[in-house]
Amino acid sequence: MIAEKYAQSNQQLLLITNNLYQADKLETDLLQFVDAEELYKYPVQDIMTEEFSTQSPQLMSERIRTLTALAQGKKGLFIVPLNGLKKWLTPVEMWQNHQMTLRVGEDIDVDQFLNKLVNMGYKRESVVSHIGEFSLRGGIIDIFPLIGEPIRIELFDTEIDSIRDFDVETQRSKDNIEEVDITTASDYIITEEVISHLKEELKTAYENTRPKIDKSVRNDLKETYESFKLFESTYFDHQILRRLVAFMYETPSTIIDYFQKDAIIAVDEFNRIKETEESLTVESDSFISNVIESGNGFIGQSFIKYDDFETLIEGYPVTYFSLFATTMPIKLNHIIKFSCKPVQQFYGQYDIMRSEFNDMLIKIIISWFWSKPKLKLNVCKRC
C-alpha cells in the first residue's frame, strides 16, 4: 500500500517507524516494490551513545545519502526511525551550500575548496588511504568520499585538467570521469562561522554549569571545556564537536525541515512511536544529567528536539497505520480497515504443502460481471 501510494504520486514520502529495527524490516519489504535508487533510510540507533562513540561509516554514508537527496529536492521514499526524526541537524541551507559537483575544464579556488572539504568532515593527510580523507600533492587533490570511489583531481593551475578514480592500495589512477559529485564525510557541516558561534555558546554554558555542580567535579568540567576549546582551535574534529550540536547552530534543523512542503507522511504504529518517544525523552534527560553531574557536559547540551512527535509533522498530510486506531488521540478524517494474515509456513513438510496446494487448485472462483443488457456468471477453477 505504501509503495503503491508512492508510485502514484510525484511527491516525497516519509515513512516514520518507532525504531531502526522496524525501519530495516520495512526497507527489506519495500525493496521488492520500489527501485533501490529511490529508497532511502536515515539510520539512527541510540543517539546519545552514537554521539560519544566512533561513527559507523556504513550508517554515516546512508545518512549522508539521505540528507543529500532531500537537500536536492529529489523524489524518494524515505524511511526514518523516531530517533532520526528528532535528531538535531545542520541547517538545510548550510547543507545545500556544501554540495559540490566538479567538472573537467572548470576553474576552482583551491584554498576555498580545501576549506570546504574540512567543513564537510574530511581530514587532511599526506596520503589518502581511508574513507573521509583528502590530500594535496602539487597540483593533485585526492579525495576518498563515504559514497563512491576515491577520486583524483589533477589541476593545471586552477583549472581541472582531469578527474579519475584511483586505487588506494596502489595509488594508481584508473578511469577518466567527466564530472563527479563530492558528498560530505559527516552528517554535520562545521564552518568557521559555526565554530565562532560555538565558542560563545560553550563559554556561556560553562559559566552557567560550573556553579551548579558539585565542587569535586569542577576541575573535570574545566578539563572538558578546555579539551573542546583545543579541538575548536586546531582542527574541526567532527567526531568530537558533534557532541556540542546544541551549541553549534543558531537555528539547528531536524530532518523534517529537509522535506518538501508537499511531502506525504506515513506513520507506522502510532502507539509504539509514542511509547518510544516517552522512553527517548526519559533516557535523554537521564543521560544529559549524568554527563553534567560528572563534569563531562554542560547545561543546555542536548541531541534531540523535545517537541512532541505530532508537532514535528504538523502541517503535512499524514496516514497512520495502526492496529488500534480507536485509542489514538488524533482526529482522523478517514478510517480504512483491511485484514491480512501471514503466509503459511511449512517448515520442510512437503506432504502438507502439496495437500494445501491441491486444495487450492480445486477451489471454485465465482465472479460476477454486469454487462448490459444481461448478467453474466463466470465459474472457473483456480489454476
BAMARVEX-996223 format. One record per residue (C-alpha): residue number from 1; residue in three letters; x, y, z. Coordinates in nm, 3 decimals. Example, Ala and Ser with C-alpha at 12.3 -4.5 7.8 and 13.67 -1.06 7.14 Angstrom:
<nodes>
<i = 1	aa = ALA	x = 1.230	y = -0.450	z = 0.780>
<i = 2	aa = SER	x = 1.367	y = -0.106	z = 0.714>
</nodes>
This chain:
<nodes>
<i = 1	aa = MET	x = 0.000	y = 0.000	z = 0.000>
<i = 2	aa = ILE	x = 0.282	y = 0.240	z = 0.088>
<i = 3	aa = ALA	x = 0.471	y = 0.151	z = -0.229>
<i = 4	aa = GLU	x = 0.156	y = 0.196	z = -0.438>
<i = 5	aa = LYS	x = 0.090	y = 0.540	z = -0.290>
<i = 6	aa = TYR	x = 0.449	y = 0.640	z = -0.361>
<i = 7	aa = ALA	x = 0.431	y = 0.513	z = -0.721>
<i = 8	aa = GLN	x = 0.112	y = 0.710	z = -0.786>
<i = 9	aa = SER	x = 0.248	y = 1.043	z = -0.660>
<i = 10	aa = ASN	x = 0.524	y = 1.281	z = -0.761>
<i = 11	aa = GLN	x = 0.599	y = 1.379	z = -0.402>
<i = 12	aa = GLN	x = 0.849	y = 1.273	z = -0.142>
<i = 13	aa = LEU	x = 0.711	y = 1.016	z = 0.101>
<i = 14	aa = LEU	x = 0.833	y = 0.995	z = 0.460>
<i = 15	aa = LEU	x = 0.772	y = 0.669	z = 0.644>
<i = 16	aa = ILE	x = 0.826	y = 0.701	z = 1.022>
<i = 17	aa = THR	x = 0.896	y = 0.394	z = 1.238>
<i = 18	aa = ASN	x = 0.942	y = 0.351	z = 1.612>
<i = 19	aa = ASN	x = 1.299	y = 0.218	z = 1.584>
<i = 20	aa = LEU	x = 1.578	y = 0.122	z = 1.345>
<i = 21	aa = TYR	x = 1.493	y = -0.249	z = 1.357>
<i = 22	aa = GLN	x = 1.146	y = -0.182	z = 1.218>
<i = 23	aa = ALA	x = 1.293	y = 0.058	z = 0.961>
<i = 24	aa = ASP	x = 1.527	y = -0.219	z = 0.840>
<i = 25	aa = LYS	x = 1.237	y = -0.463	z = 0.810>
<i = 26	aa = LEU	x = 1.025	y = -0.221	z = 0.609>
<i = 27	aa = GLU	x = 1.320	y = -0.136	z = 0.387>
<i = 28	aa = THR	x = 1.364	y = -0.506	z = 0.302>
<i = 29	aa = ASP	x = 0.994	y = -0.538	z = 0.218>
<i = 30	aa = LEU	x = 0.976	y = -0.217	z = 0.015>
<i = 31	aa = LEU	x = 1.279	y = -0.309	z = -0.195>
<i = 32	aa = GLN	x = 1.053	y = -0.563	z = -0.366>
<i = 33	aa = PHE	x = 0.834	y = -0.282	z = -0.499>
<i = 34	aa = VAL	x = 1.047	y = 0.035	z = -0.508>
<i = 35	aa = ASP	x = 1.366	y = 0.095	z = -0.706>
<i = 36	aa = ALA	x = 1.667	y = 0.087	z = -0.471>
<i = 37	aa = GLU	x = 1.782	y = 0.425	z = -0.608>
<i = 38	aa = GLU	x = 1.457	y = 0.583	z = -0.488>
<i = 39	aa = LEU	x = 1.452	y = 0.418	z = -0.145>
<i = 40	aa = TYR	x = 1.637	y = 0.595	z = 0.136>
<i = 41	aa = LYS	x = 1.686	y = 0.525	z = 0.505>
<i = 42	aa = TYR	x = 1.812	y = 0.753	z = 0.779>
<i = 43	aa = PRO	x = 1.961	y = 0.504	z = 1.027>
<i = 44	aa = VAL	x = 1.994	y = 0.628	z = 1.385>
<i = 45	aa = GLN	x = 2.025	y = 0.394	z = 1.682>
<i = 46	aa = ASP	x = 2.085	y = 0.527	z = 2.036>
<i = 47	aa = ILE	x = 2.155	y = 0.896	z = 1.970>
<i = 48	aa = MET	x = 2.338	y = 0.967	z = 2.295>
<i = 49	aa = THR	x = 2.565	y = 0.665	z = 2.264>
<i = 50	aa = GLU	x = 2.633	y = 0.735	z = 1.896>
<i = 51	aa = GLU	x = 2.743	y = 1.092	z = 1.960>
<i = 52	aa = PHE	x = 3.002	y = 0.977	z = 2.213>
<i = 53	aa = SER	x = 3.141	y = 0.686	z = 2.010>
<i = 54	aa = THR	x = 3.310	y = 0.622	z = 1.677>
<i = 55	aa = GLN	x = 3.066	y = 0.660	z = 1.391>
<i = 56	aa = SER	x = 2.990	y = 0.363	z = 1.168>
<i = 57	aa = PRO	x = 3.097	y = 0.451	z = 0.810>
<i = 58	aa = GLN	x = 2.809	y = 0.246	z = 0.671>
<i = 59	aa = LEU	x = 2.542	y = 0.420	z = 0.880>
<i = 60	aa = MET	x = 2.706	y = 0.756	z = 0.818>
<i = 61	aa = SER	x = 2.707	y = 0.705	z = 0.440>
<i = 62	aa = GLU	x = 2.337	y = 0.612	z = 0.449>
<i = 63	aa = ARG	x = 2.255	y = 0.926	z = 0.647>
<i = 64	aa = ILE	x = 2.457	y = 1.143	z = 0.411>
<i = 65	aa = ARG	x = 2.293	y = 0.988	z = 0.106>
<i = 66	aa = THR	x = 1.950	y = 1.058	z = 0.254>
<i = 67	aa = LEU	x = 2.020	y = 1.416	z = 0.361>
<i = 68	aa = THR	x = 2.180	y = 1.496	z = 0.024>
<i = 69	aa = ALA	x = 1.881	y = 1.361	z = -0.169>
<i = 70	aa = LEU	x = 1.644	y = 1.563	z = 0.049>
<i = 71	aa = ALA	x = 1.852	y = 1.880	z = 0.021>
<i = 72	aa = GLN	x = 1.844	y = 1.843	z = -0.358>
<i = 73	aa = GLY	x = 1.466	y = 1.803	z = -0.355>
<i = 74	aa = LYS	x = 1.474	y = 1.454	z = -0.506>
<i = 75	aa = LYS	x = 1.165	y = 1.239	z = -0.510>
<i = 76	aa = GLY	x = 1.208	y = 0.931	z = -0.293>
<i = 77	aa = LEU	x = 1.061	y = 0.707	z = -0.028>
<i = 78	aa = PHE	x = 1.242	y = 0.793	z = 0.295>
<i = 79	aa = ILE	x = 1.234	y = 0.562	z = 0.598>
<i = 80	aa = VAL	x = 1.320	y = 0.738	z = 0.924>
<i = 81	aa = PRO	x = 1.304	y = 0.595	z = 1.279>
<i = 82	aa = LEU	x = 1.179	y = 0.828	z = 1.554>
<i = 83	aa = ASN	x = 1.533	y = 0.885	z = 1.685>
<i = 84	aa = GLY	x = 1.632	y = 1.016	z = 1.343>
<i = 85	aa = LEU	x = 1.324	y = 1.236	z = 1.321>
<i = 86	aa = LYS	x = 1.410	y = 1.420	z = 1.645>
<i = 87	aa = LYS	x = 1.788	y = 1.438	z = 1.599>
<i = 88	aa = TRP	x = 1.945	y = 1.785	z = 1.570>
<i = 89	aa = LEU	x = 2.097	y = 1.851	z = 1.227>
<i = 90	aa = THR	x = 2.282	y = 2.112	z = 1.025>
<i = 91	aa = PRO	x = 2.051	y = 2.385	z = 0.889>
<i = 92	aa = VAL	x = 1.922	y = 2.290	z = 0.544>
<i = 93	aa = GLU	x = 2.067	y = 2.594	z = 0.366>
<i = 94	aa = MET	x = 2.415	y = 2.523	z = 0.501>
<i = 95	aa = TRP	x = 2.395	y = 2.162	z = 0.383>
<i = 96	aa = GLN	x = 2.281	y = 2.275	z = 0.038>
<i = 97	aa = ASN	x = 2.572	y = 2.522	z = 0.015>
<i = 98	aa = HIS	x = 2.820	y = 2.238	z = 0.068>
<i = 99	aa = GLN	x = 2.704	y = 2.020	z = -0.220>
<i = 100	aa = MET	x = 2.978	y = 2.021	z = -0.483>
<i = 101	aa = THR	x = 2.991	y = 1.898	z = -0.841>
<i = 102	aa = LEU	x = 3.329	y = 1.914	z = -1.015>
<i = 103	aa = ARG	x = 3.368	y = 1.907	z = -1.394>
<i = 104	aa = VAL	x = 3.669	y = 1.879	z = -1.620>
<i = 105	aa = GLY	x = 3.763	y = 2.221	z = -1.759>
<i = 106	aa = GLU	x = 3.619	y = 2.423	z = -1.471>
<i = 107	aa = ASP	x = 3.826	y = 2.657	z = -1.254>
<i = 108	aa = ILE	x = 3.830	y = 2.620	z = -0.876>
<i = 109	aa = ASP	x = 3.966	y = 2.827	z = -0.590>
<i = 110	aa = VAL	x = 4.194	y = 2.563	z = -0.437>
<i = 111	aa = ASP	x = 4.216	y = 2.714	z = -0.087>
<i = 112	aa = GLN	x = 3.841	y = 2.767	z = -0.070>
<i = 113	aa = PHE	x = 3.781	y = 2.415	z = -0.199>
<i = 114	aa = LEU	x = 4.010	y = 2.258	z = 0.063>
<i = 115	aa = ASN	x = 3.849	y = 2.460	z = 0.342>
<i = 116	aa = LYS	x = 3.511	y = 2.337	z = 0.227>
<i = 117	aa = LEU	x = 3.630	y = 1.978	z = 0.249>
<i = 118	aa = VAL	x = 3.733	y = 2.038	z = 0.611>
<i = 119	aa = ASN	x = 3.391	y = 2.191	z = 0.681>
<i = 120	aa = MET	x = 3.234	y = 1.876	z = 0.537>
<i = 121	aa = GLY	x = 3.421	y = 1.647	z = 0.775>
<i = 122	aa = TYR	x = 3.722	y = 1.542	z = 0.566>
<i = 123	aa = LYS	x = 4.065	y = 1.512	z = 0.730>
<i = 124	aa = ARG	x = 4.379	y = 1.622	z = 0.552>
<i = 125	aa = GLU	x = 4.653	y = 1.358	z = 0.525>
<i = 126	aa = SER	x = 4.980	y = 1.330	z = 0.333>
<i = 127	aa = VAL	x = 4.847	y = 1.022	z = 0.150>
<i = 128	aa = VAL	x = 4.482	y = 0.916	z = 0.122>
<i = 129	aa = SER	x = 4.425	y = 0.563	z = 0.247>
<i = 130	aa = HIS	x = 4.094	y = 0.570	z = 0.436>
<i = 131	aa = ILE	x = 3.739	y = 0.694	z = 0.389>
<i = 132	aa = GLY	x = 3.694	y = 1.062	z = 0.479>
<i = 133	aa = GLU	x = 4.050	y = 1.171	z = 0.394>
<i = 134	aa = PHE	x = 4.192	y = 1.411	z = 0.137>
<i = 135	aa = SER	x = 4.540	y = 1.521	z = 0.035>
<i = 136	aa = LEU	x = 4.710	y = 1.785	z = -0.178>
<i = 137	aa = ARG	x = 5.035	y = 1.700	z = -0.354>
<i = 138	aa = GLY	x = 5.149	y = 1.957	z = -0.604>
<i = 139	aa = GLY	x = 4.860	y = 2.001	z = -0.844>
<i = 140	aa = ILE	x = 4.686	y = 1.676	z = -0.745>
<i = 141	aa = ILE	x = 4.397	y = 1.655	z = -0.498>
<i = 142	aa = ASP	x = 4.295	y = 1.309	z = -0.376>
<i = 143	aa = ILE	x = 3.960	y = 1.259	z = -0.200>
<i = 144	aa = PHE	x = 3.809	y = 0.943	z = -0.051>
<i = 145	aa = PRO	x = 3.434	y = 1.013	z = 0.000>
<i = 146	aa = LEU	x = 3.198	y = 0.798	z = 0.205>
<i = 147	aa = ILE	x = 2.985	y = 0.743	z = -0.105>
<i = 148	aa = GLY	x = 3.158	y = 0.630	z = -0.422>
<i = 149	aa = GLU	x = 3.515	y = 0.558	z = -0.526>
<i = 150	aa = PRO	x = 3.832	y = 0.752	z = -0.428>
<i = 151	aa = ILE	x = 3.872	y = 1.048	z = -0.663>
<i = 152	aa = ARG	x = 4.188	y = 1.209	z = -0.804>
<i = 153	aa = ILE	x = 4.168	y = 1.563	z = -0.939>
<i = 154	aa = GLU	x = 4.461	y = 1.691	z = -1.145>
<i = 155	aa = LEU	x = 4.490	y = 2.067	z = -1.183>
<i = 156	aa = PHE	x = 4.652	y = 2.285	z = -1.445>
<i = 157	aa = ASP	x = 4.700	y = 2.599	z = -1.236>
<i = 158	aa = THR	x = 4.338	y = 2.647	z = -1.115>
<i = 159	aa = GLU	x = 4.169	y = 2.454	z = -1.396>
<i = 160	aa = ILE	x = 4.055	y = 2.094	z = -1.351>
<i = 161	aa = ASP	x = 4.261	y = 1.910	z = -1.611>
<i = 162	aa = SER	x = 4.130	y = 1.560	z = -1.534>
<i = 163	aa = ILE	x = 3.920	y = 1.364	z = -1.286>
<i = 164	aa = ARG	x = 3.987	y = 0.995	z = -1.231>
<i = 165	aa = ASP	x = 3.914	y = 0.734	z = -0.971>
<i = 166	aa = PHE	x = 4.213	y = 0.559	z = -0.816>
<i = 167	aa = ASP	x = 4.317	y = 0.257	z = -0.611>
<i = 168	aa = VAL	x = 4.410	y = 0.348	z = -0.252>
<i = 169	aa = GLU	x = 4.630	y = 0.039	z = -0.222>
<i = 170	aa = THR	x = 4.850	y = 0.103	z = -0.526>
<i = 171	aa = GLN	x = 4.772	y = 0.478	z = -0.551>
<i = 172	aa = ARG	x = 4.738	y = 0.430	z = -0.927>
<i = 173	aa = SER	x = 4.483	y = 0.626	z = -1.127>
<i = 174	aa = LYS	x = 4.215	y = 0.436	z = -1.318>
<i = 175	aa = ASP	x = 3.927	y = 0.555	z = -1.537>
<i = 176	aa = ASN	x = 3.864	y = 0.910	z = -1.653>
<i = 177	aa = ILE	x = 3.550	y = 1.084	z = -1.529>
<i = 178	aa = GLU	x = 3.392	y = 1.395	z = -1.679>
<i = 179	aa = GLU	x = 3.221	y = 1.511	z = -1.360>
<i = 180	aa = VAL	x = 3.181	y = 1.396	z = -1.002>
<i = 181	aa = ASP	x = 2.965	y = 1.485	z = -0.702>
<i = 182	aa = ILE	x = 3.159	y = 1.531	z = -0.378>
<i = 183	aa = THR	x = 2.943	y = 1.435	z = -0.081>
<i = 184	aa = THR	x = 3.017	y = 1.524	z = 0.280>
<i = 185	aa = ALA	x = 3.216	y = 1.296	z = 0.512>
<i = 186	aa = SER	x = 3.000	y = 1.384	z = 0.812>
<i = 187	aa = ASP	x = 2.632	y = 1.441	z = 0.882>
<i = 188	aa = TYR	x = 2.725	y = 1.783	z = 1.024>
<i = 189	aa = ILE	x = 2.874	y = 2.086	z = 0.849>
<i = 190	aa = ILE	x = 3.113	y = 2.282	z = 1.072>
<i = 191	aa = THR	x = 3.237	y = 2.612	z = 0.929>
<i = 192	aa = GLU	x = 3.445	y = 2.889	z = 1.087>
<i = 193	aa = GLU	x = 3.121	y = 3.079	z = 1.150>
<i = 194	aa = VAL	x = 2.979	y = 2.774	z = 1.328>
<i = 195	aa = ILE	x = 3.293	y = 2.749	z = 1.543>
<i = 196	aa = SER	x = 3.270	y = 3.118	z = 1.630>
<i = 197	aa = HIS	x = 2.909	y = 3.076	z = 1.743>
<i = 198	aa = LEU	x = 3.000	y = 2.755	z = 1.928>
<i = 199	aa = LYS	x = 3.275	y = 2.929	z = 2.127>
<i = 200	aa = GLU	x = 3.034	y = 3.192	z = 2.255>
<i = 201	aa = GLU	x = 2.761	y = 2.942	z = 2.341>
<i = 202	aa = LEU	x = 3.003	y = 2.699	z = 2.503>
<i = 203	aa = LYS	x = 3.159	y = 2.969	z = 2.719>
<i = 204	aa = THR	x = 2.814	y = 3.073	z = 2.842>
<i = 205	aa = ALA	x = 2.717	y = 2.711	z = 2.907>
<i = 206	aa = TYR	x = 3.040	y = 2.651	z = 3.102>
<i = 207	aa = GLU	x = 2.984	y = 2.959	z = 3.318>
<i = 208	aa = ASN	x = 2.623	y = 2.853	z = 3.385>
<i = 209	aa = THR	x = 2.717	y = 2.495	z = 3.467>
<i = 210	aa = ARG	x = 3.022	y = 2.544	z = 3.690>
<i = 211	aa = PRO	x = 2.850	y = 2.694	z = 3.999>
<i = 212	aa = LYS	x = 2.565	y = 2.441	z = 3.983>
<i = 213	aa = ILE	x = 2.765	y = 2.120	z = 4.004>
<i = 214	aa = ASP	x = 2.950	y = 1.960	z = 4.293>
<i = 215	aa = LYS	x = 3.287	y = 2.118	z = 4.372>
<i = 216	aa = SER	x = 3.457	y = 1.780	z = 4.339>
<i = 217	aa = VAL	x = 3.391	y = 1.767	z = 3.962>
<i = 218	aa = ARG	x = 3.452	y = 2.131	z = 3.873>
<i = 219	aa = ASN	x = 3.808	y = 2.055	z = 3.765>
<i = 220	aa = ASP	x = 3.671	y = 1.778	z = 3.543>
<i = 221	aa = LEU	x = 3.430	y = 2.026	z = 3.387>
<i = 222	aa = LYS	x = 3.716	y = 2.269	z = 3.326>
<i = 223	aa = GLU	x = 3.919	y = 1.995	z = 3.156>
<i = 224	aa = THR	x = 3.620	y = 1.908	z = 2.939>
<i = 225	aa = TYR	x = 3.578	y = 2.273	z = 2.845>
<i = 226	aa = GLU	x = 3.948	y = 2.317	z = 2.767>
<i = 227	aa = SER	x = 3.956	y = 1.999	z = 2.557>
<i = 228	aa = PHE	x = 3.669	y = 2.123	z = 2.343>
<i = 229	aa = LYS	x = 3.845	y = 2.457	z = 2.301>
<i = 230	aa = LEU	x = 4.153	y = 2.269	z = 2.177>
<i = 231	aa = PHE	x = 3.952	y = 2.089	z = 1.911>
<i = 232	aa = GLU	x = 3.796	y = 2.419	z = 1.807>
<i = 233	aa = SER	x = 4.131	y = 2.592	z = 1.768>
<i = 234	aa = THR	x = 4.339	y = 2.323	z = 1.598>
<i = 235	aa = TYR	x = 4.108	y = 2.146	z = 1.356>
<i = 236	aa = PHE	x = 3.739	y = 2.080	z = 1.316>
<i = 237	aa = ASP	x = 3.721	y = 1.727	z = 1.456>
<i = 238	aa = HIS	x = 3.363	y = 1.630	z = 1.375>
<i = 239	aa = GLN	x = 3.386	y = 1.316	z = 1.587>
<i = 240	aa = ILE	x = 3.439	y = 1.532	z = 1.898>
<i = 241	aa = LEU	x = 3.250	y = 1.851	z = 1.816>
<i = 242	aa = ARG	x = 2.930	y = 1.667	z = 1.718>
<i = 243	aa = ARG	x = 2.869	y = 1.627	z = 2.093>
<i = 244	aa = LEU	x = 2.807	y = 2.001	z = 2.105>
<i = 245	aa = VAL	x = 2.548	y = 2.017	z = 1.827>
<i = 246	aa = ALA	x = 2.302	y = 2.202	z = 2.053>
<i = 247	aa = PHE	x = 2.551	y = 2.493	z = 2.072>
<i = 248	aa = MET	x = 2.677	y = 2.493	z = 1.712>
<i = 249	aa = TYR	x = 2.394	y = 2.647	z = 1.513>
<i = 250	aa = GLU	x = 2.174	y = 2.949	z = 1.577>
<i = 251	aa = THR	x = 1.875	y = 2.756	z = 1.441>
<i = 252	aa = PRO	x = 1.951	y = 2.384	z = 1.410>
<i = 253	aa = SER	x = 1.724	y = 2.174	z = 1.192>
<i = 254	aa = THR	x = 1.565	y = 1.833	z = 1.214>
<i = 255	aa = ILE	x = 1.523	y = 1.604	z = 0.916>
<i = 256	aa = ILE	x = 1.161	y = 1.715	z = 0.873>
<i = 257	aa = ASP	x = 1.296	y = 2.058	z = 0.770>
<i = 258	aa = TYR	x = 1.471	y = 1.892	z = 0.475>
<i = 259	aa = PHE	x = 1.145	y = 1.768	z = 0.321>
<i = 260	aa = GLN	x = 0.943	y = 1.949	z = 0.056>
<i = 261	aa = LYS	x = 0.632	y = 2.126	z = 0.182>
<i = 262	aa = ASP	x = 0.405	y = 1.892	z = -0.016>
<i = 263	aa = ALA	x = 0.565	y = 1.573	z = 0.117>
<i = 264	aa = ILE	x = 0.341	y = 1.286	z = 0.226>
<i = 265	aa = ILE	x = 0.393	y = 1.124	z = 0.567>
<i = 266	aa = ALA	x = 0.307	y = 0.769	z = 0.670>
<i = 267	aa = VAL	x = 0.333	y = 0.666	z = 1.036>
<i = 268	aa = ASP	x = 0.388	y = 0.301	z = 1.123>
<i = 269	aa = GLU	x = 0.221	y = 0.207	z = 1.455>
<i = 270	aa = PHE	x = 0.147	y = 0.542	z = 1.621>
<i = 271	aa = ASN	x = 0.111	y = 0.395	z = 1.971>
<i = 272	aa = ARG	x = 0.452	y = 0.230	z = 1.958>
<i = 273	aa = ILE	x = 0.607	y = 0.553	z = 1.836>
<i = 274	aa = LYS	x = 0.457	y = 0.741	z = 2.131>
<i = 275	aa = GLU	x = 0.594	y = 0.479	z = 2.371>
<i = 276	aa = THR	x = 0.937	y = 0.513	z = 2.213>
<i = 277	aa = GLU	x = 0.912	y = 0.892	z = 2.233>
<i = 278	aa = GLU	x = 0.844	y = 0.880	z = 2.607>
<i = 279	aa = SER	x = 1.137	y = 0.645	z = 2.661>
<i = 280	aa = LEU	x = 1.364	y = 0.860	z = 2.445>
<i = 281	aa = THR	x = 1.281	y = 1.173	z = 2.646>
<i = 282	aa = VAL	x = 1.347	y = 1.000	z = 2.978>
<i = 283	aa = GLU	x = 1.672	y = 0.842	z = 2.854>
<i = 284	aa = SER	x = 1.794	y = 1.170	z = 2.707>
<i = 285	aa = ASP	x = 1.724	y = 1.364	z = 3.027>
<i = 286	aa = SER	x = 1.894	y = 1.097	z = 3.236>
<i = 287	aa = PHE	x = 2.197	y = 1.080	z = 3.008>
<i = 288	aa = ILE	x = 2.248	y = 1.457	z = 2.999>
<i = 289	aa = SER	x = 2.206	y = 1.482	z = 3.377>
<i = 290	aa = ASN	x = 2.471	y = 1.215	z = 3.431>
<i = 291	aa = VAL	x = 2.709	y = 1.384	z = 3.188>
<i = 292	aa = ILE	x = 2.667	y = 1.720	z = 3.361>
<i = 293	aa = GLU	x = 2.697	y = 1.578	z = 3.713>
<i = 294	aa = SER	x = 3.021	y = 1.402	z = 3.620>
<i = 295	aa = GLY	x = 3.176	y = 1.718	z = 3.477>
<i = 296	aa = ASN	x = 3.168	y = 1.591	z = 3.118>
<i = 297	aa = GLY	x = 2.886	y = 1.807	z = 2.987>
<i = 298	aa = PHE	x = 2.709	y = 2.140	z = 3.010>
<i = 299	aa = ILE	x = 2.366	y = 2.276	z = 3.092>
<i = 300	aa = GLY	x = 2.179	y = 2.323	z = 2.765>
<i = 301	aa = GLN	x = 2.352	y = 2.032	z = 2.595>
<i = 302	aa = SER	x = 2.111	y = 1.809	z = 2.403>
<i = 303	aa = PHE	x = 2.095	y = 1.590	z = 2.095>
<i = 304	aa = ILE	x = 1.725	y = 1.582	z = 2.015>
<i = 305	aa = LYS	x = 1.438	y = 1.823	z = 1.967>
<i = 306	aa = TYR	x = 1.198	y = 1.782	z = 2.259>
<i = 307	aa = ASP	x = 0.884	y = 1.887	z = 2.069>
<i = 308	aa = ASP	x = 0.615	y = 1.620	z = 2.054>
<i = 309	aa = PHE	x = 0.621	y = 1.390	z = 1.756>
<i = 310	aa = GLU	x = 0.285	y = 1.529	z = 1.640>
<i = 311	aa = THR	x = 0.421	y = 1.885	z = 1.647>
<i = 312	aa = LEU	x = 0.714	y = 1.792	z = 1.423>
<i = 313	aa = ILE	x = 0.491	y = 1.660	z = 1.145>
<i = 314	aa = GLU	x = 0.221	y = 1.924	z = 1.184>
<i = 315	aa = GLY	x = 0.110	y = 2.076	z = 0.854>
<i = 316	aa = TYR	x = 0.174	y = 1.765	z = 0.645>
<i = 317	aa = PRO	x = -0.088	y = 1.515	z = 0.521>
<i = 318	aa = VAL	x = -0.041	y = 1.206	z = 0.738>
<i = 319	aa = THR	x = -0.154	y = 0.845	z = 0.701>
<i = 320	aa = TYR	x = -0.145	y = 0.632	z = 1.017>
<i = 321	aa = PHE	x = -0.105	y = 0.255	z = 1.013>
<i = 322	aa = SER	x = -0.223	y = 0.118	z = 1.346>
<i = 323	aa = LEU	x = -0.386	y = -0.193	z = 1.490>
<i = 324	aa = PHE	x = -0.574	y = 0.016	z = 1.746>
<i = 325	aa = ALA	x = -0.694	y = 0.333	z = 1.575>
<i = 326	aa = THR	x = -0.962	y = 0.396	z = 1.837>
<i = 327	aa = THR	x = -0.702	y = 0.456	z = 2.107>
<i = 328	aa = MET	x = -0.517	y = 0.722	z = 1.909>
<i = 329	aa = PRO	x = -0.568	y = 1.075	z = 2.049>
<i = 330	aa = ILE	x = -0.591	y = 1.214	z = 1.696>
<i = 331	aa = LYS	x = -0.886	y = 1.321	z = 1.486>
<i = 332	aa = LEU	x = -0.888	y = 1.101	z = 1.176>
<i = 333	aa = ASN	x = -1.062	y = 1.218	z = 0.859>
<i = 334	aa = HIS	x = -1.099	y = 0.868	z = 0.716>
<i = 335	aa = ILE	x = -1.057	y = 0.518	z = 0.855>
<i = 336	aa = ILE	x = -0.994	y = 0.227	z = 0.621>
<i = 337	aa = LYS	x = -0.997	y = -0.122	z = 0.766>
<i = 338	aa = PHE	x = -0.832	y = -0.416	z = 0.597>
<i = 339	aa = SER	x = -0.740	y = -0.762	z = 0.714>
<i = 340	aa = CYS	x = -0.443	y = -0.975	z = 0.625>
<i = 341	aa = LYS	x = -0.262	y = -1.278	z = 0.754>
<i = 342	aa = PRO	x = 0.095	y = -1.400	z = 0.720>
<i = 343	aa = VAL	x = 0.188	y = -1.652	z = 0.452>
<i = 344	aa = GLN	x = 0.162	y = -2.007	z = 0.581>
<i = 345	aa = GLN	x = 0.497	y = -2.170	z = 0.656>
<i = 346	aa = PHE	x = 0.551	y = -2.543	z = 0.603>
<i = 347	aa = TYR	x = 0.896	y = -2.586	z = 0.761>
<i = 348	aa = GLY	x = 1.007	y = -2.852	z = 0.512>
<i = 349	aa = GLN	x = 0.687	y = -3.062	z = 0.545>
<i = 350	aa = TYR	x = 0.630	y = -3.116	z = 0.175>
<i = 351	aa = ASP	x = 0.332	y = -3.352	z = 0.217>
<i = 352	aa = ILE	x = 0.137	y = -3.082	z = 0.396>
<i = 353	aa = MET	x = 0.244	y = -2.824	z = 0.139>
<i = 354	aa = ARG	x = 0.132	y = -3.048	z = -0.152>
<i = 355	aa = SER	x = -0.201	y = -3.113	z = 0.017>
<i = 356	aa = GLU	x = -0.255	y = -2.740	z = 0.067>
<i = 357	aa = PHE	x = -0.169	y = -2.666	z = -0.297>
<i = 358	aa = ASN	x = -0.403	y = -2.938	z = -0.424>
<i = 359	aa = ASP	x = -0.681	y = -2.795	z = -0.211>
<i = 360	aa = MET	x = -0.623	y = -2.452	z = -0.361>
<i = 361	aa = LEU	x = -0.632	y = -2.591	z = -0.716>
<i = 362	aa = ILE	x = -0.984	y = -2.732	z = -0.687>
<i = 363	aa = LYS	x = -1.141	y = -2.428	z = -0.523>
<i = 364	aa = ILE	x = -1.408	y = -2.267	z = -0.739>
<i = 365	aa = ILE	x = -1.396	y = -1.894	z = -0.810>
<i = 366	aa = ILE	x = -1.730	y = -1.731	z = -0.891>
<i = 367	aa = SER	x = -1.709	y = -1.388	z = -1.045>
<i = 368	aa = TRP	x = -1.996	y = -1.165	z = -1.147>
<i = 369	aa = PHE	x = -1.974	y = -0.920	z = -1.433>
<i = 370	aa = TRP	x = -2.250	y = -0.672	z = -1.503>
<i = 371	aa = SER	x = -2.272	y = -0.640	z = -1.879>
<i = 372	aa = LYS	x = -2.574	y = -0.473	z = -2.026>
<i = 373	aa = PRO	x = -2.827	y = -0.588	z = -2.123>
<i = 374	aa = LYS	x = -2.778	y = -0.918	z = -1.940>
<i = 375	aa = LEU	x = -2.598	y = -1.052	z = -1.633>
<i = 376	aa = LYS	x = -2.309	y = -1.292	z = -1.690>
<i = 377	aa = LEU	x = -2.189	y = -1.553	z = -1.444>
<i = 378	aa = ASN	x = -1.839	y = -1.695	z = -1.484>
<i = 379	aa = VAL	x = -1.739	y = -2.009	z = -1.300>
<i = 380	aa = CYS	x = -1.386	y = -2.138	z = -1.321>
<i = 381	aa = LYS	x = -1.133	y = -2.345	z = -1.136>
<i = 382	aa = ARG	x = -0.840	y = -2.169	z = -0.973>
<i = 383	aa = CYS	x = -0.522	y = -2.265	z = -1.150>
</nodes>
